[in-house]
Amino acid sequence: MNQDYIIPNEWSIIEEGFDNERVKSSESLFSIGNGAMGQRANFEEHYSGDTFQGSYIAGVYYPDKTRVGWWKNGYPEYFAKVLNAPSWIGINVSINGEQLDLFNCKSVDNFRRELNMKEGWLSRTFEALLQNGVKVSVETKRFLSLDHDEIGAINYNVTPLNSDADIIFQPYLDSGITNEDSNWDDKFWDTINVSHENNKAFIQAKTMKTDFYICTFMESKVFINGKSVLVEPNIKADATYASFSYKQQVKQNETYTINKFGGYTVDRNHNKNDLISAANNVLNIATSKGFDTLLEAQNKAWSKIWDMSDITIEGDVKAQQGIRFNILHLNHTYLGKDSRLNIGPKGFTGEKYGGSTYWDTEAYCIPFYMATKDQQVARNLLEYRYNHLGRAIENAEKLGFTNGAALYPMVTMNGEECHNEWEITFEEIHRNGAIAYAIFNYHRYTGDYSYIPEKGLEVLIGIARFWHQRATFSTDKNKYVILGVTGPNEYENNVNNNWYTNYIAQWCINYALENISIIKSDYGTDYTRIMNKVRLSEAEMSQWEAVADQMYFPYSEKHNVYLQQDGFLDKELITVSDLDTSQRPINQKWSWDRILRSPYIKQADTLQGFYFFEDHFSNEELERHFDFYEPYTVHESSLSPCVHSIQAAKLGRMDQAYEFYLRTSRLDLDDYNKEVEEGLHITSMAGTWMSIVEGFGGMRIKNGTLSFTPQIPKQWEAYSFKVNFRGQIIKVNACKGHTHFELEGEHDLDIIVNDKKVTISPNNLITL
């Protein structure tokens, strides 16, 4: 834990007291989103202190030209940048001629910021003493509408406390913005037109190179003590900026309010020539409903989300706050409404990692969305990859692969690889396995096989072709080996025979062959269509089978464990517990050379394979490997604690499982990795959900049947969650000594609890 200023609360993230050293951290933690757009929790009013300004639009990006010291063949030509979009939230506030700026105030008292997770809004309250001696009370509230996802709303109130005051609200739009993260300091936006009418303003702009057209818009109304007042605004506009100034004489203890509505219309959803018209339509909806009505609708929309996705924890406020914080931001980032979108590692909270899609989606996020939304949302995420299959084949061709071999990108916006670190782009090829595993996981959970003959098999064939070609036959070992890779542990690069990579490569080939056989037997029309398309022969499949059957797996007889890679035992095996805490995190304290030579593991690597393929190994094997590798694991990846929590729970080590759970759930709230200023770790938040549902709840699918082995940390009195399993909702409420199961559905459902078959009926509580 590296920060501890967030007030524990079951339903809110709360900061009390203003500290300019915490501003950027809080801008990340209090971020908001609605799946279509999002923004860091920047102040509406001007702030001259250190800040990371960020507003983002889903699916809008810029191809920032690759910048490396030594160009290597096969490098992607660009690194995708999630763009800081033109800003609409700004409201400059002037009080008796002085700009309200918390960085320059004489004092800021009673500062309180709240992200209300239950109702989906962000607020601030504070009292500020300006340099001119005027003291004001300020209350703000804003949200991004779930029902109307192109609009956001701000309610901003100023009350002079010690004198009358002339107050000016100056809401503005600004397209003269830059990215925090840029390779060449390119200009990302080209402003086309700035216009205004009545109390509305519009900035039309397009991205350079990618030509996404957007319209940023706003409309405002002002009030005194809640009553609308007509103020003729002073209008300013230039090439990238538009503002309206509303000046009002405000008596002491009266409240001057501005309601500002703003947002984006984008040519992904509208004709680019109709963006202003679309913006007008959205503004008309917002202003006709008003702030309070939109807020009420927001509360109802979030209530529906929480009804299905909430996890309750009794007796541990910090644990409860942590899981809800994670679930909130997953829903901020992706709601499943638009199949063209995916789940970015930073969501709408920052710019690091650039692209919108990593293997995190398939490995961690799909289980959350399958269980808390419906199977169509999960299927959309699979189809996202199917739609990029052609690009995955092109990616492989750039590296010398042929015959339809597919290498899915490490980072992508459109299917094209856009990650430009060689040890990732060229070597972290295990990502291909996660794409195939997600297809398996989807079918296992939903029972819907239709995706595989319709689309999935083509993906599996492309991936199997890649692994067949990537493996090399070693005459020395008389086995197939996979050389020069980076496994999930990114603290080892260019290693040979990473066990996880080899194992998932073998599994991918076998899984593809298994499904080819099923589809040939049961889906003849699809089989003929696919075989005609991919030109797959029996001879080629025999070659695949040879690679899978003779795959090499490094193993230590001395330690009785699979080795993470061939040279792991050549390292100086000093455990993390013997590492001076002043050296942590090592990725911020050590040279990369020193990290690569160390035994330290960034995240589950061999254990990732034991997580995915749990049924392939005994508990004794899991225990041996967990005890061997976890002591060398520094957990400096956000994806690490959740897997270890699940496995510790499976081994019955609930104290350790709880510690890992607390770390994954509060990774950002407590800034474990000292980097929360850069944004949140969105995709790993799905792992937090998994650590409760799969870890403590023990949820698995066994031969098509939902299975549970509930356990409860000693720090908790009870916990509960819901899952949508094949169209029926199962609620699990685990207490000390017993567990309740309820079914919301239309027919009985067989489940397994602690290895015993149980039948639950609709609307009938059973206790075990």
N, C-alpha and C positions, 0 to 999 in steps of 0.2 A: 504494500500500500504506500503510495507516494503523495496522496492528498486526502484530506478528511474534512471537507467543509460542507458537503451536501448533507442537509438535515434528514435523518431517517424519517420516512413517512410512507405509509402503505400505498398511497395513490398519487403522490406528487413528488417531483424533484424540486427541492427548495434550497435556495441560497440566501443567507441573511448576512448583511453587512457588505459594503462596497469595498473592493480591493482591486486596484487596477492591475495587480500582478495575476489576477485570476480571470481577467476578461476573456482572453482567447480560449482558455479551457472551458469556461461557461458558454461561450459562443458555440462550442461543439456540443456540450452536454444538453443544452436547452434547444437544440435545433428542432425544426418542425418540417413536416412534409405531408403530402397526400397521394403519393404514388405517381403523380404527373409533374410535380415540381416540389422544390424544397428550399430551405434557406437556413443558414447559420443564424444564431440568435443575436445578430447585430442589433445595436440600439437603433431606434427610429431616428432619434435626434443626433446631431453631429457629435462625434467623439474623436478627440485629437490624440488620444493615447494609442498604445499598441493594440491593433485589432486585425482580424483576418476576415475581410468582407467576403461573403459568399452567398449567391442565389443561383439555383441550378434548375435546368429544365430536363426532364427525362428524355433520353435518346438524342440529345443535341450535343455534338462534340466537334473537336477540331483535330486534324491530323498534324501534330507537331513534328516537324522533321527530326529524324533520329540524330542524336548528337553523341558520338563516341570518339575516342582517341584513335582507335585503330579499326577501320571498317573491315568486317569479315563477310564473305559471301554468304548469302542467306539471311542477313540481317533484315528485319522489317524496315521499310523506308520511313515509317513514322511511329510515333507513340501517341495514342489517342488521349486527348485531354477532355475531361469533363469541364465544360466551360462555365466560368463565372458569367452569369447572364446579366443583361441590363437591370439595374436596380429599380424597384418600384416602392420599397418600404420607407424611403427617407422622408422625414418631416423635420426640417430645421425649425427650431423654436427660439424666438427672440423675446426677451423680457426687458422692457425699458431700454431697448437698444443693445443689450448684451446677449450674445448667443449662449443658450443653455448647452453646457459641455461638462459632463461629470468629471473629466480629467482636470479641468481648470476651476472648478467651484471651490469656494472657501471651505465648505464642508458638505458631506453627503451623509445624511442620517436616515435611520430606519429603512435602509435599502433591503428590499425583499424581491426575489425573482422566483417565480413558480412555473413549472411545466406541469399542468394538470393532465395526468395520463388518462384518467377516467373519462374526461370530457373533451380532451383534444385541443387545449388552448395554452398560450404562453402569456404570462403577465409580469409586470414590474410595478412596484410602488417605492417611492422614496421622497425624502424632503431634501431640497438643495438650497444652500445659501450661496447666492451669486456674489461676484466681486463687487457689484454695485449695491450690495446690501439687501436686495430683495430676496425674501425666502419664499419658496414655492413648494407645494405638494404636487407630485406627479403620479398618476395612475395610468397604466397602459395595459391593453389586452389585444392579442392578435391570434389569428388562426388561418389555416389554409383549408378551405372547404372540401369535405369529402364528397358531398352531393354535387357540387359544381366545381370540378377540379381545375378550372382555369382561373379561379378567383381566390383572393385572400382578402382578409378584412382586418382593419386596425381601429381600435378605439383608444384615443389619446386624450387625457384630461390634465389640465394644469389649473391649480388653485393658488393664487397669491395669499400668503398667510400673514404678512406684516404690513402690507400697504396695498393701495390700488396699483394697477400696473397696465401698461400698454403691452399687449402680447400679440406676437405675429406667429401664426402657423404658416410654414412654407412647405407644403408637400411637393415632391419633385420626382421626376424620372431622370435617369442618368445612364446613357449607353457608353460613356467614356470610361469604361471599367477595364481592369486587367486581371489576369490570373495570378494567383500566388505562385503557381507552379508552371514554368515555361522553359523550354529548352533554349530558345533563341530570342525571347522577348518579342515574338511576332505580334502583330496586330491581329486579334482574333475576330473582331466584329467590324462590319462596315455599316455605318448608320446611313440609311437611305432617305428617311424623311422624319421630320419632327412637326407635329401638328397639334392643334387644340381647338376645342369648341365648348362654349359654356363652361362648365367646371370639369371638363374631360380633357385629358391629354394623351397623345399616342406617339410612341417612337417606333418606327419600322426599321428593322435592321436585319442583316443576314450574316451568317458566318462566312469567313473567308475559306476558300477551298471546298468546303462541304456544302455550301449554299443552302443552309437551313434558314428559312425566312420566318421571322417572328414579329409580333407586335406587342410591345410592352405598353400597358395602359393604366390609367388611374382616374378616379373621380372622388371628390371629397365634399363633405357637408360639415358645417360648424354649428355649435350649439352653446347657449349660455344656460347653465343650470338645467340642462336637459331639453330646453326649448330651442327649436331651430331658429337661426338668425340669418338674414340675408346680408352678406358682406361682398362687396364688389372686389374681386381679387386683382392684385397687381400681377401681371403676367410677364414672365421672362422666358425666352427661348433662344437657343443657339443651335449649333450643328449637332450636338449630342445631348442636349439638356432641355428640360421644360419644367417650369415651376409656377405655382399660383401662391401668392401671399395674401393671407386673410388676417387683417389687423383689427384688433378689438380692444377697447378700453374695458378692463375687467376690475370690478371692485374687490376689495379685500374679502376673502372667504367665498367669493363667487367662483364657479368652475367653468372654465372655457374648454370646450370639447371639440375635437375633430374626429369624424369618422372617415377613414380613407379606405377605398376599395381599389385593388390593383391586381395585376397578374399578367398572364401571357396567353396569346393565341398563336398557334404554331402551324406551319404548313404541313406538318405530319398529320394534322387533323382537319385542315381547311385548305381551300384553294389559296395560294399565296396572294392573289389579288383581292381576296375577301377578308383579310385579317382584321382590318379596322371595323368592318361591318360585324364580324363575329365578336370583336371586343365590345362594340356597342351593345350587342345583344346580351352579353354576359353582364355588363355594367347595368343595363336596364333591369335584369333579374335581381342583381345585388341591391341596387338602390330602392327598388320597389318592395323588396322584402325587409331591408334594413338590417343593421348589425345584430340586434337582439334576436330577430327571427332566424337569421342565418346561424347564430350561435346556438339557438335551441335545436335546430336541425343537426348541427355538428354534434351536440350531446347525444342525440338519438342515434346518429350514424355510428359513433364510437361505442355506444351501448350494445349495438348489434355485434360489433367486432369482439368486444370483451365477453359477450355472452358465450361465444364459441371458443375463443382463444385464451381466456384468462386462466391462470394457475393461481390458486390461493394457497397461502402458507400461514399457519397459525403458530404464534409464539416466537417469531423471528422477523422483526420489522425490516432489517437490512436485507435479508434474503428475499422477502416479499417485494420490497422496492426494486431489488435488482432484477428479478425475473420480469416484472411488469415493464421496467425500463427497456429491457431487451425486446419484449413482444411489441411494445409501442413503436420502437424504431424500425423493426421489421415491417410493420404495417405502414409506417411513414414512407418506406422505400418502395415497397411493391405490394399491390393489392390484387394482382392477377387480372386486372381489367383489360390490359393491352398486351397481346401475345408478342408484340414486337419488342417488348422491354424485358429486362432481366434485373438481377439483384447485384448492384455494385458494392464492392467491399467497404466503401465509405458512404454509400448512399448519397444523400443530399447534405452531408455534414462536412465535406472537405474535398480536396482535389488529388490527394495522394493515390497512387495506383492507377490513375488515368482512365483506364478502360472500364466498361460497365460490367463485364462478365469474366469471372475466373472459374476454376473448377470447384470453388467453394459452393457454387449453386447446386451442383449435382451431389457433392459429398455431404453437405450440411443443410442446405436450405430446403430442398425438395421434401424431406420428411416433415418439416414444420408446416409447409403449405398444403401437403396432402392431407394432413390430419386436422388442420384448423380452418381450411377453406373447403374445397372439394376436389375431386380428382381431375376436373377439367383444368383447374389452375395449374396443377402439377403437369398435366399433359401439355399445356401451353408451353411450359418450360422445356419439355422434351422436344416439342415441335420447333422451338427456337433453334435448337441444335440441328435438327433435321434440315431446316431451311438454310443452314450454313454449311451443309455437307459439301457442296461444290467448292466453297472457299477452303474447307479443311483439306480437300484433295489438292487444291492449288498450293496450300501451305506446305504440304508434304513434297510436292513436285519441286518447289524452290530449294528443298534440301536434298534433292536427288532421288526421291522415291517415285515409283512408277505404278502403272496398272491399277489406278484408282485407290491406292493407299491413302488413308486420311489421317492427318495429324491436326487435331483440334487445337486452337490457339490457347496460349496461357492467358492472354488478355485480348479482349476484342470488343468492338462496337458493332461490327457488321459481318463477322465471321473471319475476317482477315487478321492474321497475327499482328499485333502492334505493341509487343513488349520488346524492348531493345537492350536487355542485359543477356549476354551470350549464354551464361550458365543457366538461365531460365528458358530463353527462347529455344535454344538448341537441345538442352539437356533435361529439362524437367518434364519429360515426356509421359510420366505416369499420369498426367492429366487426362490422357486419352482413356485410361481405364475408368476414371470417374464418370465419363460420359456413358460408357457401356453399363457401368454398375447402376446408374440412375434408371436405365431402362428396366433392368432386372428388379430393382427396388420398387419401381412403380407397379410392375405386374404383380410382384409378391404382395404388395399392400392392397391394391385396388381389385385384383382379380381380373382386370381388364387386359386381355391378351391382344385385342384388336390393333393396338398401336404397333405391335411388332410386325405383323404381315403388311400393314398399311404403309409404315414408314421406318420403323425401328430397325428392321433387318438390314436395310441398306447402310445404315450407320454402323451396325455391328460388323458387316462385311468390310467396309472401308477401314475400320479400326483393326480388324484381324489381319488384313493385308499389310497394314503398317507394321504390326508386331512381327509378322513373318519376315518382312524385309529388314527390320531393324536388328533382329537377332543374328548372331554370327556363330558358326560352328567352330568350336575349339577342338582341334585334334588332340591337344594335350589333355583336356578334360573329357573328351568324347561326349561333350554336351553342348547345347546351345547356350551362349552367353549374351549378355547385353552390356555393352561397354560405353564408358564416357557419359554418365548420366548424373543428374541431381535428383535425389529422392525427395519426399516431403520435407525431410530435414535439410533445409537450405544452407545449413552450416557445413555441408560437404558438397563439393562440386567436382565434376569430372571423375566420378568414381566408377568402378567396375562392379557389376552384379549387385546393385542395390536390391536387397531381397524383396522389398515391397514391389518395386517395378517389375522384377522378373515374375513374381507370383501373380500380379494382376494381369500381366501380359499373357501368361499361360491361361488364366481364367477367361480372359476375353476371347481367346481363340476357341476354347472349349465351349463357351457360351454361344458363340456365333454358330459353331458346328451343330450344337444341340438344337438351336432354333431353326436352322436350315432344314434339319431333318423333320422337325414338327411341321413346318410350313409346307414342305414337300408332300408330307402325308395328309395333312388336314386342310390345307389352303392352296389347292392346286393352281387356281387362276392367279393368285398372288405370286406363287412360286415361279410360274412361267414368266410373268411380267418382270419380276425382279431379276431372274437369271438372264433374260434377254437384255436387260438394261446393264447389268454389271459384268456379264460375260465370265461367269465363274464356272470353272471346270472341276470335275472330280479329281483330276491330277493336282490342281492347285490346292484343293482342300486336303489332299493327302500330304502335301508339303507342309501345310499349316499344322496338321496333326503330328507330324514328325517333330516340329519345333516344340509344340506343347508337351509332347511325351518325353522329350529329352532336355527340357529346360533345366539349367543348373541353378542350385540354391546353395549359397555359402552357409556352412554349418560348423559350429565349434563343438567337437566331442568333449573338450575339457569343460566347457560351461553348459553343454547340453542345450544350446540355443541356436536359432538361425542368426547369422551375422548380418548386421545392417548393410554391410558391403564387404568386399574381399579384404580390405586393409584395416578394418575397424580395430582388431586386436593389436595392431602395430602402434596404436596411439598410447600416450601416457594416460592411463585410466585413473584419473583423479575425479572423485565424485563431486557433485555440486555442493554437497554439505561441507566439503573441505576447501571450497573456493571462497576467498575473502569477499565479503559482501560489498566492499568498496569497488570491486571489479564488475559489479552488475549494474545494468544489463550489459553483457559483453559486447553486444552489437553497437553500443555507444562508447565503450571504453577500450576495446581492443582493435588492433589492425585486422583486416580480413585474412591476412596470411596466418596470424596466430589463431584465429577462429577455425580456419580450415584444418589446422594441424591438431586441434583440440578434440576431445571425445564428446564435446557438448552438443546436445541435440535440441534444436529449436522447437520442434513439435513432434507429435507421434509419427514415427516412420515405420519401423517394423510393427509397432503396436497399431498403426493405422490399418495394416493388413489383418491383424487379429480382430480389429473392430468390424471391418467390412465382412470378413469371412469367419465370423465367430463360430459358426457351426462346423467348420473344418477342423477345429482344434479342441482339445479337452481343456477343462478348467486347470488341470495341472500344468499343461503347456502354457496357457495364458499366464499363470502365476509365475512360472520360471522366467518368461520373457518380460513380464512387468517388473519383476524384482531385479532383472539384469539391466534394463534400459531406463527405467524411470529415474534412478539415482543420477544418471548423466544428463537428464533433461532439464533445461533451464526455462522452458515454457515461455520463451520470448516471442512466440507466435500466438496471436489471439485464438488460433484454432487448436491449441494444445490442451488447455485444462479440461475442456468438455469431454474429449475422448478418454482422458485419464480418469475423470470422475465416473464415467459410465463403467469403465473396467474395474475401478476400485470397488464400486458398488457390486458388480457381479462377483467379485472375490470376497464379498462380505466385509470389506474394510470401510465401514461407513464413516468413521472419523476422517479418513483420508479423502473419501469421496465427497464429503461435505466441504472440506477445505478447498478442493478443486472446484466444486460448484460455486462457492463464494467468490473464488477468483474469477471464474468465467462470467458470473452474473454481474460482478462489480468491477470488471476489468477496466472500463472507462470511468465509471463513477469514482473509483478510487485511484485511477491512473496508474495501474500496476506497471505499465511499460514506459512510463514517463514520455508519452507522446500524444496525449489526448487533444492537445492544441491543434493537431493536424486533422482531427476529425475522429469519428467513432468507428468501431470495428463491427460493421453491420452483419456481415455474413456469419461471423462467429457467434452472433447472438442467437442464431438458430441452434447452435450447439448448446447454448444454455438451456433452451427448451428441451433438447434431447437429454441433457444430463438429469433432468427431473423425470421425464416421461420414460425414457429408456433406461436411465440409471437407477433412480430410486423406485420408480414404478415398475421397472423390469419389463417394459412392453416389448414384445417380439412377435413375429409372425411365424408360426410353426405349422407347416403343411397346410397353409391357407387359413389357419385359425389364429385368432388374436389371443395372445398369451401374456400373463402378468405374473411377476414375482415381487410383490410390493415390500419395500423396506422403508424405514423412516429414520432420518437423523435424530439423534438424541436431543438436539437443540429445538426440534419442532414438536408441536402438539399434534398437528395434522396437516395434510396438504391434499389438494384436489385438482383434477384437470379433466378436460373433455377431449375426445378424439372422434373424428368423423370416419367411420370404418365402413366402406362399401355402402354408403347411403344411410347408415344408422349412427346415431350419436350415443357414445358410451361415456358415462361420467364415472370417474374413479375417485373415491374419497378415502384416503389412507389415514388411519389413526393408529395410535399405539395399541397393538394387540389385535386389531381387526381392520378390515377394509370393506367399504360399501361399494356396490356396483349398481348403477341405474342405466336403463336403456330408453332412449327416446327414438322410437322406430315403430314399424308396423308388424314385425314378426319376431319370433324368438331368435336368439342368437347364442350359439355355443361359443364359449371362451374357455381358456385354460388358466387356472389360478394355482400357483405353486404345484404345477405338474398334474393337477386334477381337472378333469372336464366338468364344466358348470354350464347350465343353461339359464340365461337371463331372459325375462319377458318384458315387453314394453310397460313402462310406468310401474314397475314392480321393484322395489328396493330389496336387494339381497345383501346379507352381511356374512363375511367369511373370516 
